[in-house]
Amino acid sequence: MKTKKEVLTIIDRLKSAYPMAACTLDYDLAWQLLVSVRLAAQCTDARVNVVTEELFARYPSAAALAAAEPAEIEAIVKPCGLGHSKARDISLAMRMLMRDFDGKVPDDFDTLLTLPGVGRKSANLIMGDVFGKPAIVTDTHCIRLCNKLGIVKDQKEPKKVEMALWKVIPPQEGNDFCHRLVLHGRAVCTARSPRCENCCLADLCDDWQARQKEQAKAAKKAAKA
């Protein structure tokens, strides 16, 4: 497991490699991010951005989207997959915003969790990106890279990874750190073919270190054969 000092080094290196940390979902308003992050479940951000361009043009306000029938929403968001459940959650969430929160996205984590379709990942993203509060978004890139690096060990459950990161990541760094992990996971440390030779974190990566030891052991064994 990484020490806090090592984690701070990882944070600094990612800052240097990716100085502009930002959410890759396109949005202008809080309610739009709420919609986008629900659509992003099991779907790429790139596809979500294409779909929401049409969705937000058709329904330019939370009130307009709340007034739409779920079937109308589903017809647009279907390319994101799970169209029926996503359209239902979006419709219910927008109606709840209008009914209970005067059309405004709440800036309280636990209150966000009461909205249909909003889990910890979504709530953290909104808290960090919209309201600038401490947040840790444990998406698939975050979970995968934190395990590879050794910040967590053999832990795949999002909430447990989140809780572990709160212990070692400075609160003011959490949101941007997670965004940078997404960028690094797409650009360098891909799931299928990581480019370790171009990785700014290779010497701090438990997975890379383990593979280097295995290669050295295999080479030594071959030399003796």
Phi and psi restraints in degrees (value plus and minus 20) as a CYANA .aco file:
   2 LYS   PHI     -94.1   -54.1
   2 LYS   PSI     124.6   164.6
   3 THR   PHI    -100.5   -60.5
   3 THR   PSI     145.3   185.3
   4 LYS   PHI     -80.8   -40.8
   4 LYS   PSI     -56.7   -16.7
   5 LYS   PHI     -83.2   -43.2
   5 LYS   PSI     -62.7   -22.7
   6 GLU   PHI     -86.2   -46.2
   6 GLU   PSI     -59.2   -19.2
   7 VAL   PHI     -83.0   -43.0
   7 VAL   PSI     -60.7   -20.7
   8 LEU   PHI     -82.9   -42.9
   8 LEU   PSI     -56.2   -16.2
   9 THR   PHI     -85.0   -45.0
   9 THR   PSI     -62.4   -22.4
  10 ILE   PHI     -80.2   -40.2
  10 ILE   PSI     -64.4   -24.4
  11 ILE   PHI     -79.4   -39.4
  11 ILE   PSI     -65.9   -25.9
  12 ASP   PHI     -84.2   -44.2
  12 ASP   PSI     -60.3   -20.3
  13 ARG   PHI     -88.0   -48.0
  13 ARG   PSI     -59.1   -19.1
  14 LEU   PHI     -86.6   -46.6
  14 LEU   PSI     -54.8   -14.8
  15 LYS   PHI     -80.5   -40.5
  15 LYS   PSI     -62.5   -22.5
  16 SER   PHI     -87.5   -47.5
  16 SER   PSI     -59.7   -19.7
  17 ALA   PHI     -95.0   -55.0
  17 ALA   PSI     -53.8   -13.8
  18 TYR   PHI    -153.9  -113.9
  18 TYR   PSI      53.7    93.7
  19 PRO   PHI     -83.0   -43.0
  19 PRO   PSI     -49.4    -9.4
  20 MET   PHI    -119.0   -79.0
  20 MET   PSI      71.6   111.6
  21 ALA   PHI    -112.9   -72.9
  21 ALA   PSI     103.4   143.4
  22 ALA   PHI    -175.3  -135.3
  22 ALA   PSI     136.0   176.0
  23 CYS   PHI     -84.4   -44.4
  23 CYS   PSI     118.5   158.5
  24 THR   PHI    -111.0   -71.0
  24 THR   PSI     -15.3    24.7
  25 LEU   PHI    -109.4   -69.4
  25 LEU   PSI     116.1   156.1
  26 ASP   PHI    -104.6   -64.6
  26 ASP   PSI     106.4   146.4
  27 TYR   PHI    -181.8  -141.8
  27 TYR   PSI     136.2   176.2
  28 ASP   PHI    -134.7   -94.7
  28 ASP   PSI     -50.4   -10.4
  29 LEU   PHI    -144.0  -104.0
  29 LEU   PSI     136.8   176.8
  30 ALA   PHI     -77.8   -37.8
  30 ALA   PSI     -62.5   -22.5
  31 TRP   PHI     -85.5   -45.5
  31 TRP   PSI     -49.5    -9.5
  32 GLN   PHI     -88.5   -48.5
  32 GLN   PSI     -59.6   -19.6
  33 LEU   PHI     -85.5   -45.5
  33 LEU   PSI     -57.5   -17.5
  34 LEU   PHI     -78.1   -38.1
  34 LEU   PSI     -63.0   -23.0
  35 VAL   PHI     -88.5   -48.5
  35 VAL   PSI     -67.1   -27.1
  36 SER   PHI     -82.2   -42.2
  36 SER   PSI     -61.6   -21.6
  37 VAL   PHI     -89.5   -49.5
  37 VAL   PSI     -49.1    -9.1
  38 ARG   PHI     -88.8   -48.8
  38 ARG   PSI     -60.2   -20.2
  39 LEU   PHI     -88.8   -48.8
  39 LEU   PSI     -44.6    -4.6
  40 ALA   PHI     -94.6   -54.6
  40 ALA   PSI     -31.1     8.9
  41 ALA   PHI     -81.2   -41.2
  41 ALA   PSI     101.2   141.2
  42 GLN   PHI      36.9    76.9
  42 GLN   PSI      13.8    53.8
  43 CYS   PHI    -169.2  -129.2
  43 CYS   PSI     129.7   169.7
  44 THR   PHI     -94.9   -54.9
  44 THR   PSI     129.5   169.5
  45 ASP   PHI     -82.2   -42.2
  45 ASP   PSI     -54.6   -14.6
  46 ALA   PHI     -80.6   -40.6
  46 ALA   PSI     -64.0   -24.0
  47 ARG   PHI     -89.2   -49.2
  47 ARG   PSI     -59.3   -19.3
  48 VAL   PHI     -78.3   -38.3
  48 VAL   PSI     -62.8   -22.8
  49 ASN   PHI     -83.0   -43.0
  49 ASN   PSI     -54.7   -14.7
  50 VAL   PHI     -87.7   -47.7
  50 VAL   PSI     -65.2   -25.2
  51 VAL   PHI     -87.5   -47.5
  51 VAL   PSI     -63.1   -23.1
  52 THR   PHI     -89.9   -49.9
  52 THR   PSI     -44.2    -4.2
  53 GLU   PHI     -79.2   -39.2
  53 GLU   PSI     -63.7   -23.7
  54 GLU   PHI     -92.2   -52.2
  54 GLU   PSI     -62.3   -22.3
  55 LEU   PHI     -81.8   -41.8
  55 LEU   PSI     -65.7   -25.7
  56 PHE   PHI     -95.0   -55.0
  56 PHE   PSI     -44.4    -4.4
  57 ALA   PHI     -91.3   -51.3
  57 ALA   PSI     -57.9   -17.9
  58 ARG   PHI     -94.0   -54.0
  58 ARG   PSI     -58.4   -18.4
  59 TYR   PHI    -146.5  -106.5
  59 TYR   PSI      69.7   109.7
  60 PRO   PHI    -100.8   -60.8
  60 PRO   PSI     -15.5    24.5
  61 SER   PHI    -167.3  -127.3
  61 SER   PSI     141.6   181.6
  62 ALA   PHI     -81.6   -41.6
  62 ALA   PSI     -55.8   -15.8
  63 ALA   PHI     -84.7   -44.7
  63 ALA   PSI     -62.7   -22.7
  64 ALA   PHI     -84.0   -44.0
  64 ALA   PSI     -60.6   -20.6
  65 LEU   PHI     -90.6   -50.6
  65 LEU   PSI     -55.3   -15.3
  66 ALA   PHI     -84.6   -44.6
  66 ALA   PSI     -52.0   -12.0
  67 ALA   PHI     -99.8   -59.8
  67 ALA   PSI     -34.9     5.1
  68 ALA   PHI     -95.3   -55.3
  68 ALA   PSI     129.8   169.8
  69 GLU   PHI     -96.3   -56.3
  69 GLU   PSI     123.2   163.2
  70 PRO   PHI     -72.5   -32.5
  70 PRO   PSI     -55.9   -15.9
  71 ALA   PHI     -84.8   -44.8
  71 ALA   PSI     -54.0   -14.0
  72 GLU   PHI     -89.1   -49.1
  72 GLU   PSI     -58.8   -18.8
  73 ILE   PHI     -87.3   -47.3
  73 ILE   PSI     -63.4   -23.4
  74 GLU   PHI     -79.1   -39.1
  74 GLU   PSI     -57.8   -17.8
  75 ALA   PHI     -80.0   -40.0
  75 ALA   PSI     -50.7   -10.7
  76 ILE   PHI    -107.6   -67.6
  76 ILE   PSI     -61.4   -21.4
  77 VAL   PHI    -108.7   -68.7
  77 VAL   PSI     -22.0    18.0
  78 LYS   PHI     -71.9   -31.9
  78 LYS   PSI     -57.6   -17.6
  79 PRO   PHI     -81.5   -41.5
  79 PRO   PSI     -36.4     3.6
  80 CYS   PHI    -101.3   -61.3
  80 CYS   PSI     -26.3    13.7
  81 GLY   PHI      63.2   103.2
  81 GLY   PSI     135.7   175.7
  82 LEU   PHI      31.4    71.4
  82 LEU   PSI      19.2    59.2
  83 GLY   PHI     -76.9   -36.9
  83 GLY   PSI     -58.8   -18.8
  84 HIS   PHI     -85.6   -45.6
  84 HIS   PSI     -70.3   -30.3
  85 SER   PHI     -90.1   -50.1
  85 SER   PSI     -56.3   -16.3
  86 LYS   PHI     -87.7   -47.7
  86 LYS   PSI     -62.5   -22.5
  87 ALA   PHI     -84.2   -44.2
  87 ALA   PSI     -59.8   -19.8
  88 ARG   PHI     -81.9   -41.9
  88 ARG   PSI     -67.9   -27.9
  89 ASP   PHI     -84.5   -44.5
  89 ASP   PSI     -61.2   -21.2
  90 ILE   PHI     -82.8   -42.8
  90 ILE   PSI     -64.8   -24.8
  91 SER   PHI     -81.2   -41.2
  91 SER   PSI     -67.7   -27.7
  92 LEU   PHI     -84.6   -44.6
  92 LEU   PSI     -60.6   -20.6
  93 ALA   PHI     -85.8   -45.8
  93 ALA   PSI     -62.9   -22.9
  94 MET   PHI     -87.1   -47.1
  94 MET   PSI     -58.0   -18.0
  95 ARG   PHI     -87.6   -47.6
  95 ARG   PSI     -55.4   -15.4
  96 MET   PHI     -88.3   -48.3
  96 MET   PSI     -59.7   -19.7
  97 LEU   PHI     -77.6   -37.6
  97 LEU   PSI     -66.3   -26.3
  98 MET   PHI     -88.9   -48.9
  98 MET   PSI     -58.7   -18.7
  99 ARG   PHI     -97.0   -57.0
  99 ARG   PSI     -61.9   -21.9
 100 ASP   PHI    -128.2   -88.2
 100 ASP   PSI     -39.0     1.0
 101 PHE   PHI    -150.1  -110.1
 101 PHE   PSI       2.2    42.2
 102 ASP   PHI      35.3    75.3
 102 ASP   PSI      12.9    52.9
 103 GLY   PHI      59.0    99.0
 103 GLY   PSI     -15.1    24.9
 104 LYS   PHI    -127.5   -87.5
 104 LYS   PSI     120.8   160.8
 105 VAL   PHI     -92.9   -52.9
 105 VAL   PSI     105.1   145.1
 106 PRO   PHI     -85.6   -45.6
 106 PRO   PSI     127.1   167.1
 107 ASP   PHI    -122.4   -82.4
 107 ASP   PSI       5.5    45.5
 108 ASP   PHI    -135.4   -95.4
 108 ASP   PSI     109.1   149.1
 109 PHE   PHI     -77.9   -37.9
 109 PHE   PSI     -71.5   -31.5
 110 ASP   PHI     -84.9   -44.9
 110 ASP   PSI     -53.6   -13.6
 111 THR   PHI     -88.9   -48.9
 111 THR   PSI     -59.2   -19.2
 112 LEU   PHI     -77.8   -37.8
 112 LEU   PSI     -57.5   -17.5
 113 LEU   PHI     -86.1   -46.1
 113 LEU   PSI     -35.2     4.8
 114 THR   PHI    -101.2   -61.2
 114 THR   PSI     -33.2     6.8
 115 LEU   PHI     -96.1   -56.1
 115 LEU   PSI     117.9   157.9
 116 PRO   PHI     -75.8   -35.8
 116 PRO   PSI     112.7   152.7
 117 GLY   PHI      61.7   101.7
 117 GLY   PSI     -18.1    21.9
 118 VAL   PHI    -122.5   -82.5
 118 VAL   PSI      98.3   138.3
 119 GLY   PHI    -128.9   -88.9
 119 GLY   PSI    -189.6  -149.6
 120 ARG   PHI     -82.7   -42.7
 120 ARG   PSI     -60.1   -20.1
 121 LYS   PHI     -82.1   -42.1
 121 LYS   PSI     -67.2   -27.2
 122 SER   PHI     -83.5   -43.5
 122 SER   PSI     -64.6   -24.6
 123 ALA   PHI     -82.8   -42.8
 123 ALA   PSI     -61.8   -21.8
 124 ASN   PHI     -84.2   -44.2
 124 ASN   PSI     -61.5   -21.5
 125 LEU   PHI     -81.0   -41.0
 125 LEU   PSI     -63.9   -23.9
 126 ILE   PHI     -87.9   -47.9
 126 ILE   PSI     -61.8   -21.8
 127 MET   PHI     -80.3   -40.3
 127 MET   PSI     -62.3   -22.3
 128 GLY   PHI     -97.9   -57.9
 128 GLY   PSI     -68.7   -28.7
 129 ASP   PHI     -99.3   -59.3
 129 ASP   PSI     -58.0   -18.0
 130 VAL   PHI    -107.6   -67.6
 130 VAL   PSI     -65.1   -25.1
 131 PHE   PHI    -125.0   -85.0
 131 PHE   PSI     -23.0    17.0
 132 GLY   PHI      45.0    85.0
 132 GLY   PSI       7.4    47.4
 133 LYS   PHI    -119.0   -79.0
 133 LYS   PSI     139.5   179.5
 134 PRO   PHI     -73.2   -33.2
 134 PRO   PSI     114.0   154.0
 135 ALA   PHI    -176.9  -136.9
 135 ALA   PSI     128.6   168.6
 136 ILE   PHI    -153.8  -113.8
 136 ILE   PSI      96.2   136.2
 137 VAL   PHI    -121.5   -81.5
 137 VAL   PSI      85.1   125.1
 138 THR   PHI    -112.4   -72.4
 138 THR   PSI      57.4    97.4
 139 ASP   PHI    -106.4   -66.4
 139 ASP   PSI    -194.4  -154.4
 140 THR   PHI     -83.5   -43.5
 140 THR   PSI     -58.8   -18.8
 141 HIS   PHI     -84.2   -44.2
 141 HIS   PSI     -65.4   -25.4
 142 CYS   PHI     -79.3   -39.3
 142 CYS   PSI     -68.6   -28.6
 143 ILE   PHI     -83.5   -43.5
 143 ILE   PSI     -64.9   -24.9
 144 ARG   PHI     -84.7   -44.7
 144 ARG   PSI     -67.9   -27.9
 145 LEU   PHI     -91.2   -51.2
 145 LEU   PSI     -56.5   -16.5
 146 CYS   PHI     -84.6   -44.6
 146 CYS   PSI     -53.2   -13.2
 147 ASN   PHI     -91.6   -51.6
 147 ASN   PSI     -62.8   -22.8
 148 LYS   PHI     -84.0   -44.0
 148 LYS   PSI     -62.3   -22.3
 149 LEU   PHI     -91.3   -51.3
 149 LEU   PSI     -47.8    -7.8
 150 GLY   PHI      75.5   115.5
 150 GLY   PSI      -2.9    37.1
 151 ILE   PHI     -91.9   -51.9
 151 ILE   PSI     -55.3   -15.3
 152 VAL   PHI    -146.3  -106.3
 152 VAL   PSI     144.3   184.3
 153 LYS   PHI    -146.3  -106.3
 153 LYS   PSI      99.5   139.5
 154 ASP   PHI      29.0    69.0
 154 ASP   PSI      23.8    63.8
 155 GLN   PHI    -142.5  -102.5
 155 GLN   PSI      97.1   137.1
 156 LYS   PHI    -130.6   -90.6
 156 LYS   PSI     -32.9     7.1
 157 GLU   PHI     -96.4   -56.4
 157 GLU   PSI     100.9   140.9
 158 PRO   PHI     -72.0   -32.0
 158 PRO   PSI     -66.0   -26.0
 159 LYS   PHI     -85.4   -45.4
 159 LYS   PSI     -58.7   -18.7
 160 LYS   PHI     -88.1   -48.1
 160 LYS   PSI     -57.6   -17.6
 161 VAL   PHI     -84.8   -44.8
 161 VAL   PSI     -63.7   -23.7
 162 GLU   PHI     -78.0   -38.0
 162 GLU   PSI     -67.6   -27.6
 163 MET   PHI     -83.4   -43.4
 163 MET   PSI     -57.2   -17.2
 164 ALA   PHI     -87.2   -47.2
 164 ALA   PSI     -58.3   -18.3
 165 LEU   PHI     -89.9   -49.9
 165 LEU   PSI     -54.2   -14.2
 166 TRP   PHI     -77.9   -37.9
 166 TRP   PSI     -48.4    -8.4
 167 LYS   PHI     -96.4   -56.4
 167 LYS   PSI     -43.4    -3.4
 168 VAL   PHI    -141.8  -101.8
 168 VAL   PSI     -35.6     4.4
 169 ILE   PHI    -117.7   -77.7
 169 ILE   PSI     105.1   145.1
 170 PRO   PHI     -76.8   -36.8
 170 PRO   PSI     115.7   155.7
 171 PRO   PHI     -71.0   -31.0
 171 PRO   PSI     -58.7   -18.7
 172 GLN   PHI     -93.6   -53.6
 172 GLN   PSI     -31.3     8.7
 173 GLU   PHI    -120.2   -80.2
 173 GLU   PSI     -37.5     2.5
 174 GLY   PHI     -76.5   -36.5
 174 GLY   PSI     -69.3   -29.3
 175 ASN   PHI     -82.8   -42.8
 175 ASN   PSI     -70.8   -30.8
 176 ASP   PHI     -87.2   -47.2
 176 ASP   PSI     -55.2   -15.2
 177 PHE   PHI     -77.5   -37.5
 177 PHE   PSI     -65.4   -25.4
 178 CYS   PHI     -86.6   -46.6
 178 CYS   PSI     -58.6   -18.6
 179 HIS   PHI     -82.5   -42.5
 179 HIS   PSI     -59.4   -19.4
 180 ARG   PHI     -89.5   -49.5
 180 ARG   PSI     -52.9   -12.9
 181 LEU   PHI     -83.2   -43.2
 181 LEU   PSI     -58.4   -18.4
 182 VAL   PHI     -81.8   -41.8
 182 VAL   PSI     -67.3   -27.3
 183 LEU   PHI     -82.2   -42.2
 183 LEU   PSI     -62.8   -22.8
 184 HIS   PHI     -88.3   -48.3
 184 HIS   PSI     -57.4   -17.4
 185 GLY   PHI     -86.7   -46.7
 185 GLY   PSI     -48.2    -8.2
 186 ARG   PHI    -106.9   -66.9
 186 ARG   PSI     -55.9   -15.9
 187 ALA   PHI    -108.4   -68.4
 187 ALA   PSI     -55.3   -15.3
 188 VAL   PHI    -148.6  -108.6
 188 VAL   PSI     -79.6   -39.6
 189 CYS   PHI    -110.6   -70.6
 189 CYS   PSI      45.0    85.0
 190 THR   PHI     -93.1   -53.1
 190 THR   PSI     137.4   177.4
 191 ALA   PHI     -87.5   -47.5
 191 ALA   PSI     -57.9   -17.9
 192 ARG   PHI    -108.5   -68.5
 192 ARG   PSI     -59.6   -19.6
 193 SER   PHI    -164.4  -124.4
 193 SER   PSI      53.9    93.9
 194 PRO   PHI     -82.1   -42.1
 194 PRO   PSI     118.4   158.4
 195 ARG   PHI    -117.7   -77.7
 195 ARG   PSI      54.2    94.2
 196 CYS   PHI     -82.3   -42.3
 196 CYS   PSI     -48.9    -8.9
 197 GLU   PHI     -86.9   -46.9
 197 GLU   PSI     -39.3     0.7
 198 ASN   PHI    -127.9   -87.9
 198 ASN   PSI      -6.2    33.8
 199 CYS   PHI    -112.8   -72.8
 199 CYS   PSI     108.0   148.0
 200 CYS   PHI     -94.0   -54.0
 200 CYS   PSI     -26.5    13.5
 201 LEU   PHI    -135.0   -95.0
 201 LEU   PSI     -12.6    27.4
 202 ALA   PHI     -74.6   -34.6
 202 ALA   PSI     -64.1   -24.1
 203 ASP   PHI     -91.6   -51.6
 203 ASP   PSI     -31.0     9.0
 204 LEU   PHI    -127.7   -87.7
 204 LEU   PSI     -14.6    25.4
 205 CYS   PHI    -116.1   -76.1
 205 CYS   PSI      98.2   138.2
 206 ASP   PHI     -81.0   -41.0
 206 ASP   PSI     -59.5   -19.5
 207 ASP   PHI     -84.0   -44.0
 207 ASP   PSI     -65.3   -25.3
 208 TRP   PHI     -85.0   -45.0
 208 TRP   PSI     -62.7   -22.7
 209 GLN   PHI     -81.1   -41.1
 209 GLN   PSI     -61.8   -21.8
 210 ALA   PHI     -84.8   -44.8
 210 ALA   PSI     -61.4   -21.4
 211 ARG   PHI     -88.1   -48.1
 211 ARG   PSI     -55.5   -15.5
 212 GLN   PHI     -83.2   -43.2
 212 GLN   PSI     -61.5   -21.5
 213 LYS   PHI     -85.5   -45.5
 213 LYS   PSI     -60.5   -20.5
 214 GLU   PHI     -84.8   -44.8
 214 GLU   PSI     -61.5   -21.5
 215 GLN   PHI     -84.1   -44.1
 215 GLN   PSI     -61.7   -21.7
 216 ALA   PHI     -85.4   -45.4
 216 ALA   PSI     -59.9   -19.9
 217 LYS   PHI     -85.3   -45.3
 217 LYS   PSI     -61.3   -21.3
 218 ALA   PHI     -86.6   -46.6
 218 ALA   PSI     -60.4   -20.4
 219 ALA   PHI     -85.2   -45.2
 219 ALA   PSI     -59.3   -19.3
 220 LYS   PHI     -86.0   -46.0
 220 LYS   PSI     -60.1   -20.1
 221 LYS   PHI     -85.9   -45.9
 221 LYS   PSI     -59.9   -19.9
 222 ALA   PHI     -86.8   -46.8
 222 ALA   PSI     -55.0   -15.0
 223 ALA   PHI     -86.7   -46.7
 223 ALA   PSI     -50.7   -10.7
 224 LYS   PHI    -101.1   -61.1
 224 LYS   PSI     -39.9     0.1
